[in-house]
């Protein structure tokens, strides 16, 4: 499993459609909190070339679910000066 906290925002999550981590996180912050909603809002996980393009040789759905689990449940606090 990828530790997404140690990856860059520009790192790809979905290699078939070329959707990066930041795009997925932005979708989550904008209310897409299920795999189905992420697919609809970003088109991630809608390709069919995972085994060829993804270095893991697997579909990105579990990676997206891991990002949802972390970022949908994370409280983001804005500190005021």
Secondary structure, DSSP 8 states (H G I E B T S, - for coil): ---GGGS-TTSEEETTTTEEHHHHHHHHHTT--SHHHHHHHH-TT--S-HHHHSTTSS-THHHHHHHHHHHHS--------
